[in-house]
Amino acid sequence: MKTSVKDAGKVKIVGCEGKLYLGNGDEDLAKAIKTVLGEGHKKVVLDLAGVTAMDSAGLGEVVACKKRAMDSKAEVKIVIPQSSRIPLHVQTCIRLAFDVFEDNTKASGSF
């Protein structure tokens, strides 16, 4: 999996592309979030639009992102478009724990 970080005003957008599995992407996501939070950013959007598959380890890492954010007194919002290839049962779990939006503009504007 590939991660990227973009600025959107006072919001940092962490984008993910590819498979988010144990040993394939989960560590990259953890590193990207830790870096953004370590820089003191308090508003983070995790863009999962480019994620093509996710297993339970990937879901666990997404949830861990929220815990890291809370520990840093920051907030994370999630982007999952309707066309997402993330399994519906995984999307449902994410929606229970996060505010989920269709795109980065809506997510960034919700802070």
Secondary structure, 3 states (H helix, E strand, C coil): CEEEEEEECCEEEEEEEEEEECCEEHHHHHHHHHHHHHCCCCEEEEEEEEEEEECHHHHHHHHHHHHHHHHCCCEEEEECCCCCCCCHHHHHHHHHHCCEECCHHHHHHCC
